[in-house]
Amino acid sequence: MKAFMDRDFLLETDTARKLYHEYAAKMPIVDYHCHIDPKQIAEDKKFENITQIWLGGDHYKWRQMRSNGVEEKYITGDAPDCEKFQKWAETLEKAIGNPLYHWSHLELQRYFGYDGVLNGETAEEVWNLCNAKLQEAGMSARNLIRQSNVTLLCTTDDPADCLVWHEELAADDHFEVQVLPAWRPDRAMNLEKPDYPEYLKKLEHVSGVQIDSFAALMEALRIRMEYFAQRGCVVSDHGLEYVMYVPAADEEIEAIFHKRLLGETVSRQEELQFKTACMVALGREYHKRNWVMQLHYGVRRDNNRAIFRALGPDAGIDCINNYAPSAEMAEYLNALASTDELPKTILYSLNPVDNAAIGTIIGCFQSEEARGKIQQGSAWWFNDHKQGMIDQMTSLANLGLLGNFIGMLTDSRSFLSYTRHEYFRRIMCNLIGGWVENGEYPADEKVLGRMVQDICYNNAVRYFGFQL
């Protein structure tokens, strides 16, 4: 029997162990998509206790605590932090096979030096140990990023955001890690939302453009893109129900937008036409600026209305949506490619059934502009567990070029989530090592080591054009 999460955790062969320990483990991290608050980095936030840094805003953990019958006051309510931690510890011991079990213990090992097992009985011991450790200077937000060997991270930012914290960080010579904004224009596209007119006023204020037409909306967004670009932005991100393609004439789009400005309700067909027009126009802008376009899709959000009314979005009540017509996504990419305006693009589906569809679509739109110009993103959200990562990489290897894969990201709000990169790297090395030891690929250490390091770090730096 192997020891619990020891040095060779998840590494089943000699080749896997060599690839991880001698090549993957030493590579730095570039986190090209996360939800960390740049203000917390700028202010070098310190956390009072482990509950604040672990359970605050972590809807992954909230879901599992609800599954364990924990009262909401211990999850998102006003119960004391120590009691919330106790409830989480009691939940975690039942999470066999869940990535949260591995992530939590990797975080305890790497950041707090705790090699034991967290459960209901050890919760008090771990609570005291972690809280004492958090008082040390090395556990501030910036130092947690440093000790994780991060060289660059991209936050997630709305076009109307002022980016003042990014400016402050860029001017701070005492913090060597680059913190760049990433463009997330979902609110500018979601004209069906009740607060859309209010959002447009905010966008008008920061852009200086009176948004009285679709053309004016695009002009306001172009002005804001330039503002973002001047502050280092090279990547966009879209959270979509699915990648739609329902084209309409310019006159129709203007009529739909005008209808919404008048306070009228748009139809589902009109919504899809408007969003298609937005995505085509924005895609062209990204290509012009050499920005990478990320498309996250396949999620149905806010399913439990009672919890949504109480807590709002990102409360752990989202699920996989099984409607994502690959034909429409291909048509969207083709609409940009046909005029030679398709940007570098990363496709992420929340539904693992879409792996093969993505793998075949990306092969249709590759070009000499970049190695792996169109990427399948890493196993995302409900898929970033062991089997999900294996399935995503295996599908990509079967249908494309795994050696050009840009690897892992945190997609997290936590400063402790960088152990997800270690988790990914161990799984990736074990997968490749297994193929080698099964005689499916030569045991050429030089080639394999370079491939592993590229997937861990180098491919992403090259793909995004980060200056490090």
N, C-alpha and C positions, 0 to 999 in steps of 0.2 A: 504493500500500500504506500502510495506517495504521501509525503507530508503535506499538510494544508498550506496552500499558497506559498510554497518555498521559492528558492531562487530559480528553479526550473518550472515554475507554474505554467501550465498549458503547453510546455515544450516537450514533445513526446519522442523525438529522435535526436541523434547526435548532430545531424545537419541543422535541425531547427535550433538547437541550443547554441551552436557556433554562430549561426546567422544572427540570432538575437543578441547574445552577449558581446560578440565582437564587432557587430556592424550596426544593428538597429538601436541598441540601448544608448549608445553614445551620441546619437544624432539630436540636434536641437529641435525645437517645435516652432512651426509657423501655424498659427491658429487663424485661418482665413475666414472663419464664420463663427461668431459667438454672440452672446447677449449680455456680456458684462457691461456694467454701467461705467462709462469713462470717468464720471465724477468720482467714483470710489477709488479709481486708480490715481487720479490727480490729487485727491486729498489723502492718499495713502491710508485708506481706512483700516482700522483695527477692529476686530470682532471681540465682543465681551465673552462669548461662550460658543460652544460647538453647535448649539441649536441655531444660532443666528447664521452661521456660515453654512450649515448643512440643510436645515429645513426651511429657511426663509426663501420663499419663492420657488422651491423645488417641487414641481407638480408630479415628477416621477415618484417621489417618496409619498406625497399626499395620496396618490391613487392606491398605493399598497397599504397605507395605514387605514384608508376607508375599507379596503378589501378585508382587513383584519378586524373590522367592526369597531374601530376607534372613534370615539366621539369627536365631532368637528372642533370642539374647543381645544383639543390637544393637537390639532392639525394646523388650522389657520386661525383659531380663536385666541382667547385671552388667558389660557392656562399658563402657569409658570413654565419658563423654558426648560427647567430640569425635568418637569413632568412630561413635557412634550418629547424630550430626548428618551425618557424611559419607555414611552409608548412606541417610539420608533425602534428602539432596541428589541422590544418584545415582538415587534412585527418582523424585523430583519431575520430573526432566527428561523422564521418559517419560509424565507425567500430562497430556498434551494433551487438552483437552476436559473435564478433571476440575475441579470447583470448588476443590479443594485447591491447584491451580496458581495460580488467581486469588487466593484468600484469602491464600496464603503471600506472594505478591508484594505484595499490598496492605498486609499487615502490615509487610513489610520497608520499603515506601515510607513509610507513615504514621508508624510508631513508630521506625524506625531510619535513615530518610533514605537508604535504599539504592535506587537506581533501576536497578540492573543486573539480571542474570538469575542465579538460583541454580541451579547444577548441580554435577556432580561436580568439575569443574575450578575453580569459584569458591568451593567450600565453605569452604576455609580462610580466604579473604579475608572472607567473610561471617561466619564463626564469630568471627574476631577483632574485626570491626567491631561486631557485635551485643553481644558480651561486654563490650567497652569501654563501649558505650552503656548497658548494664544496670547499670553501676556508678554512673551518675548518679542524683541524688536524684529526678529527674522520672520515673524508671522503676520506682518502687515500685508496689505494688498500688493504693493509693489514687490516686496521681498518674496511673497509666494509665487509671483510670476517669475522672478529671477531664479529661484531655486528649482523651478520647473523647467529651466533651460529654454525659455521662450524667447525668440528673437523679435517676433512681430505678431500682433493680433489685430483683427478687424472687428469692430463693434457693429451694431445694427442700428441705423439711424434714419429717421424720417426726413424727407426733403425740407420740412419746415424747421428742423432742429438748427440751433445756432452754432453748434460745434465748438463752443467756447472751451470745453474741457480738453478737446483734442488740440486746440491752439495752445493751451497752457502746457500740455504735456510735450508738444513739439518744441516749445521754447525752453523746456527744463533740461539743462545739461546734466542733471544729477540722475536722470532715469534713461538708461540706454535702450530700453525696449521700445520699438515703434508701435504706437497705438493709432491706427488709421480708421477713418469712418468708412462705412459701407452703406450704399444707397438702397433704401427699402421704401419704394413709393406706393405701397399697397393702399394707403388711405386716399391717395390722389386718384386711384382707379376705382375704388369701391363706391360708385355713385348711388348704389342701392341702399347704402347705410343711412340711418336717420340723421346722423351728425355730419353728413357730407357738406351741406352748405356752410356750416360752421367751420369745417376744415378748410374750405376754399378761402374763406376770409383770412385765416391764418397764413395760408400760402400766398395770398395777395400781399399781405403785410410784409413778409420777408423778401418777396421777389420784386415788389414795386410794380407789378403788373395787374391791371384790372381784368379779372378772369370772367369775361362775359361771352366766351366762345370756346370751342374745343381748341382752336388754333391758339388762343390766348393761354389756355391751360398748358399746352405744350411749350409755349414760349416761357412761361413761368418756370416750368420744370427744367428747361434748358439753362436758364439763368442759375437755378439752384445747383444743377449738375456742375456748372463751372465753379461755383462756390465750393462744392465738395472736392472737385478736382484740385483746386488750389490748396486744399488741405490734405492732399495725398490719396484721395479715394481712387481706386482702380477696379472696384468690384460693386456690382449691384446684386440685389436679391429680391425675389418675388415669392410671396406665399399665395399660391393659387389653389382654387378648388380642383381644377385640372387645367392643362394647357389647351385652351380653346382656340378654334379658328372659325369665326363666323364673320366673314368680311362684309362690308357695306360701303356704299359710295360716301364720299366726303360730305355731301349734302345731308345724307341720312344721319351721319354721326353728329353733325352740327345740330340737327333737329332734335336728336335724342338728348344732347347736352342741354340745349335750350329748354326742353321740356322739364328736365330735372331742376334747372335754375328757377323755373316758375313754381317749384314745389310740387309738381305732379309726380305720380308714381310711374316708373318705367317698367315695361314688361321684361320677362326673363330673356326673350329674344333680343330686346334692345340692350339689356345689360351685357349680354355676350358680345354683341356687335361693338359696343363701346369699349369693352375691355380688350377685344381683339385689336381695335384701332390703336389703343394705348400701347399694347405690347409690340405692335409692329413699329410704331413711331419711336418708342424707347429703344427697341432693339437696334434700329438704325443709328440712334445716338450713341449707343454703347460701342458699336463697331467703329464709328468715327473717332471715338475717344480711346479705342483699344481697351475698353473696360471688359471685364468678364461678367457674363450674365448667369446668375444662379436661379434656377426654377425649382422651387419646392412645391410639390402638389400631392394630391391624394388624401387629404385630411378632411374630415367632417368635424367642425368645431362646435363646442359649447352645447353638447347634447343634453346635459342635465340642466334644465331651465331654472330649477330652484337654486341650484348652486351658482349658476351664472348670475342670477339676479342678486345673490348675496355677495359674490366675490369678483364677478367680472370675468374677462378672458384669462387664459393660461392658468386655469384652476384645476387641471387634471381631469377634464371631462370631455376630451377630444378622442376621436377614434379614426380608424382607417376607413376611407371612402373607396368603394370598389368600382366607381365610375371614372374612367380616365381613357377615353378613346385615343389610341395611339395614332390613328389616321389623322386626327385633328392636330396633334402635336407635330407630326411629320409635315402637314400642310403649313403650319406656322413657321417651322424652320425653313421650309422651302420658299415661303414668301420672302424671307430675308436673303436666302442664298441665291435666289433667282436674279437679284439685283446686286449681288456681291456685297451684301451688307449684313451678313450673319456674323455676330460676334462670337468670340470664344464662349462656350456655353456648358454649364454643368446641370445635369438633370438628376433630381432626387424624387423618387416616389415613396410615399409612405406605405404603399401596398407592395409587398415582396413579389406578388404575382407579376408585377410589371418589370422585373429584372430583365427577362429575355427580350421584351419589347424594346426597352431602352437600349439594350445591347445591340439590337439590330438597327434601330433608328440612328444611333450615333455613327455607325459605319457608313451611312448614306451621305453624311455631310462633313466628313473629314477633309482636310486640305493641307497644302504645304504651309499655310500661315502659322501653324503651331503643331508640335507633336501632341496628338490627342486633343485636337482643337475642341471637339465635342466630347465631353466626359460623362461617364456615369458617376454620380456622387457616391460617397461612402454610405454604408448602411445607416439609415436616418431614423432617429426617434424611436419608434416601436421596433425597429430592426437592428439597433446598435447593441445587440447581444451576441454571444458567441456564434450561434447558428446563423443569425442574420448576416454577420460579417462574412462567415464562411460562404454562405449562399451568394452574397453579392459579389465577392471576389472570384468565386468559381464561375459564376455566370459571365462576368467580365472577361475572365481568362478564356472561357470557351468561345466567346463571340467577338472579342476584341484583343487589345494588347495590355495585359496587366502591368507590364513594365513601364507603361506611360501613365499609370494611375497616379493621381495627385494626393491620394491617401486621406488621412483622418483629420477631423476638426472636432471641437468640443460641442458646439451648438448649445452652450450652457451659460447660466448666469453665475456659476460658482467659480471661485478662485482655486478650488481644490480639484476641479474636473480634469486637469491635465493628465491625471493617471489614466484617463480613457485612451490617450495616445499609447501608453505602455500596454494596455489591454489589447488594443488593435495590433500593435507591433508584434506582440507575442503570438496572437492568432495568425497573423500574416506569415510570420516566420515558420510557424508550425505547418501551415498549409503548404508553403513552398517546399519546406524540408521534407514533407511527406511525399510530394511528387518526385523529388530528387531520389529519395531512398527507395522509391518504388520503380526506379529506372525510367521515369517519364521525362526527365530532363537531366542533362549532364551535371556531374558533381564538380563544376568549375567554380571554385570559390571566388575567384576574381570577378567573374561575371555575376554570380549570385550576390556577392557582397555589394557590388555597385548597384544592382537592381533593387535590393532591399533599402539601401540608403537613399536611392532616388525616390522610392515610394514613400519613405518616411518623411522626406524633407525637400530634396533637390528638385523634384518634379514640380512641386507647388511653387517654389521660389521662381523657377524659370517660367512656369505657365502664367502666373500673375504679373511677372515682371517686377517683383519687389526688389528694391535696392538695399541690400544688406551688407 
